[in-house]
Amino acid sequence: VMGLQVRNFNGNGIRIGYPSQYNQIGGDHTLGSGPSGQGNVVNGSSVGISAGWCSHNTIKGNFVGTNPGGTAAGGVNHFGIGIGNDATYTQIGGLTPGERNIISGNDIGIDIADHTAQWNRIIGNYIGTDISGNNAIPNLFNGVVIEVGARNNTVGGVTPAERNVISGNAGTGLVLTDAPSFQNTVIGNYIGVNAAGSTALPNKAGISIFTTAFNRIGGSQPGEGNLISGNLEKGIEIASLGRSDTIVIGNRIGLDASGAPTLGNTFSGINIQFGKHIFIGGLGPGEGNHLAGNGVGVSICKSGSVNNWVAGNLISDNAWMGVQIQDHASRTVVV
């Protein structure tokens, strides 16, 4: 499905349903006639592009919530792209500039929901920005939401081509929520900065985690770390109200792409409230995070914050303090 302009549907603008497989929505928006090329322009629907009860489909090169050129908002979808029940192995985005989706100006950019929504990949997209990656077209709430038990999904990748730019959103760039949402991986993304990683293009917060299940932010291998900088409040906030086992490793938080501590998150690089069994960094090669330029590097607070580890990180040049443990947080290890 290529080159359509779809507007003002109460339901879905474009839907892939049962039992569809190996379909492609969009193409290369630099090819073909008109400003959207082979991409579709989808505005003003409850869900712009949706997939459910289907597998191995690709959504790439589309303008979802913007005008055909990706330069301004074009009409709000509630969800820009919605991945739901039994949607597996969906690829959102691609490896070339023409294959990236511009997913901006919606209420929520991408929503992956349901415990059967598994093994989906989000790669190479601009979420909350214009086509240049330098200016904000905010999704009004959040950029990406993974919820209702969705698991084994990946946002980003180890190469620059797989990197998503999740910036300029009025709420949080990426939200992981609901207790069963687990084994999701967020790697190699720019969150809160422009496409070059040189200037702030802030979300309200970078990543918010509200789930009591294992998820991984960053990684120890080359290219797995996220750049999470420039956000108006916190780089990463974790408020899990129970055992989380979240791992945050190998990220740069508050720096620009060159490594200079110039794009701090205003409040804190990482903030934990009510979180248990959270691992910030590690003692193995590449596991430490670099936190610099933020208000506070790592803040752990509230009485429910128990048995957390802060290990092997480089924490420097933060405005107020490096590590803050307060308000009845207990059994924290800092090494």
N, C-alpha and C positions, 0 to 999 in steps of 0.2 A: 504494500500500500504506500504509494509515493505521491507527493505533490498536491495533496488535498489541503483545503482550508475548511476547517470544521469549527463551527461556532454555535453557541447558545443551545445546547442540549441539556435537558433536565437530568438525564442519566449520563451515559458514557459517550464521549466523543468518538472514540475508536475502541472496540473491545475485541480481545482474543479470548474465546471461550472453549468449552469442552467439545471434543477432545483434541483440540488443534495443536499441531506440532510444526516446528521448523518454518514458521512464518516470519516475515520481516516487515516491520512498520517503519517507513522512512528509508533513507539511503544516505547519500553524500550531499549535504546542502550546498556544496560548492559546485556541483555539477547540475546540468539541466538549466532551463530557462527560469527567470524570475528570481527574486531575492532569497527564496527558500529552497531553490534547486529541487533536489529529490526529496527533501524533508517535508513533512506535514506541519501545518500550523494549526494548533488545537487550542481553542479559547472558550471560556464561558460555559463549561460543562461541570456536572457534579464530579466526574472523574474524566480527565482529558484523555488518557490512554490507559486502559485497564487490561489485566490478564488474570484469569482464574481458571482452574481445572485444565491446565495446559502445560506444555513443557517445551524447552529448547527453542524459544522464540527470541527474536532480536528486535530491539527498539532503538533506533539510532538516527542521528541527523535531523531531529525534529525540533520545532520551536513550540514549546509547551508553556503557554501563559504570556508569551511575548508577541510583538508584531512580527511580520514575515522576515524582517531583517535582523531580529534579535537585538534591537537597539532601544526598545522601550516596552513597557507593559502593553498587552494587547487585549486583555479580558480575562478575568479571574476564573480559573478552575478551582474547585475546592481541593481536590487532590490533582496535582499535575499528572503523575503516573501512579497508578495503584496496582500493587501486586498482591493477590489474595489467595483464596483457598486452592490448595493443590497446585499452585504455580511453582514450577521447579525449573532450574537451569535457564532462567530468563537472563538475557544480557541487555542491560540498559547502557547505551553508549558504545563507543568503539575506539580504535587506536589511532585515528587520524583526526585532524581538526574538523574536517567535513562530516565525520561520523559522530562527533559529540552532540548530545542534546543540550539545548539551552532551556533550562527548566526554572523559570523565574516569573514572578508576578502572580503566583498562585497563593492559595491559603497555605497549603503544605506542598512542597516540591515533589517528593517521592515518599510513598507510604508502602511498607512491606508488612503485612499483617497476616496472622493465623499460623498455628503451629505446623501446618502442612506447607507453608511457603518456605521452601528450602533450596539451597544451592544456587541462589540467584547472585548475579554480579552487577555492580554499578561501577563503570569505568569511564574515565575520560570526559566527564560532563562538567558543565558550568551550572551551578545550582545557586541561584540568588544574584547572578551577575548578568551583564550584557554579553554580547558575542565577543567583545574584546577581552573580557575578563578583568577589566579595569574599573568598571562602574557598576554600582548596585542597581538591580531591579529586584527589590526584596520579595521573597515569599513571606507572606504576612505573619505566619506563625513560625514554622520550622522548615529547614531545608530538606532533611531526610529523617524519617521516623521508621524505626524497626520495632514492632510491637506484637501483642497478642500471641506470644509464643513463637514467633518466626525465628528460625535457627539456621546455622550453617551458611549464612549469607556473607558476602564479601563486598566491602566498599573500598575501592581503590586497588592498587597493585604495586609491584616493586619497580616498575619502569615509569619514566616521566609521561609516557603516552597513556598509561593507565590511571594517572593521577586525576582525581576530581578536585575542582576548586569549589568549595562550599563556603561561600562568603556573601556578605551583604544582606543576610536574612534578618528580619525584624525580631525573630525569636532565636532559638538555638540552631546552630548549624546542623548537628546530628543528635538525635535522641534515641536511646535504647531504653525501652520501658516494658513493664509487665514481667512478672516473676518467671514464666517459662521461656522468655526470649534469651537463648543462650547459644554459645559457640559461634557467635558472629565475630567477624574480623574487620578491623578498620585500619588500613595500611596505606602509606605513601601519599596521603592527601594534603592539600593546602586548605586550612580552615581558618578564616578570618583575615586573609591577605589576598592581594591580587594574584593574577595568574603567574607573574614573575616572582612572587614572594618578596617583593621589594617595598611595598607600602601596605598599610592597614586598609582592609575593606571589611569592617567588623560585622560579625553577628553579635547579638546580645550576649550569648555564651557560645563557646566553641562546641563542646560535646557535653551532653547531660545523660547520666546513667541512673536509671531508677528501677533497676531489676536486680533480684537476688539470684543471679545465675552467672556462670562464667562467660565472659566475653574478653576479647583481646584488642587493645588499642596500641598499635605500633608493633614492632618486632625487633629481633636482634640481628636479622640479616640485612645486608645492604639494600637500601630502598624501601624498607618496611616502615621506617619511622615517619610519622606525620609531622608537618609544620603547623603548629596550633598557636597563633599569635594574633595580636591586634584586636582581640574581642573586648567588648565594652564591660563585661563583668569577669567571668572566669574562663580560663582555657578549657579545663575539664572539671566538671562537678559530678560527684558520686554521692547519692543519697539513697541508699538501697534498703534501709530499714530491715536488714537481715544479712545473713552470710552472702557475700557477693562473689568472692574468688575472682574478681576482675583483675586483669593484668595490664599495666600501663608501662611499656618498655620501649626504649630506643627512640623516643620522640624529642623534637626540639620545640620548646614551649616558651614563647616570648621573644624569640630571635627572628631575624629575617633570613632569607634563603642563603645569604653569604655567611651566616653565623654571628652577625653583629647583634648585640642585645638592644635593639632599637624599637621593637614592635611588641612591647609588653602587654599582656592582658591586664586590664586595669585593676581588678581586685586580687586575683590569685592565679597562679599557673595551674595548680591542682587543688581542689577543695573537696574534702571528704566530710560528710555529715551523716551520722548513724550508719556508717559503713563498717563491715566486718570482713576480715580475711582479704584485704585488698593489697596487691603487690605493686608498689611504685618503684620501678627499676629492678635490678637484680645484680648478682655478683658475677654472672657470666659475661663473656665478650659481647659487646654491643647492646647489653640489656639496660644500661643506665640511661636515664633521660637527662637532657641538658635544659635546665630552667633558668632563665635570666631575663632581667628587664621587667619583671612583673611587679605588682604591688607586694605580694608574698609569694615565695616560691611554692611551698607546699603547706597547706593549712588543714589540720585534722582537729575536728571539734565535735562536741555533743557526747552525751554519756553513752550512746549506742555505738560509738566508734571504738571497736575493740579488735585486738589482734591484727593490726595492720603493720606492714613492712615498708620502710623507705630505705632503699639500699643501692649503693653503687652509682648514685646520681651526681652530676655536676650542677651545683646550685650556687649561682653567683649573680652579683649586680642587680639583685631585686631591691625595690625601693625601701621596704620596711623591714623585712626579715627573710631569712632563707627558709626555715622550717618553724611552723607554729603549731603547738599542741596545747589545747585549752578546753575549757568548758566540760570537764569530766571525761574527756577521751582517755582511754586506758590501754595498757599492755601494747604500746606502740614500740616497735624496734626501729631505730635509726642507725644505720651503719654505713 
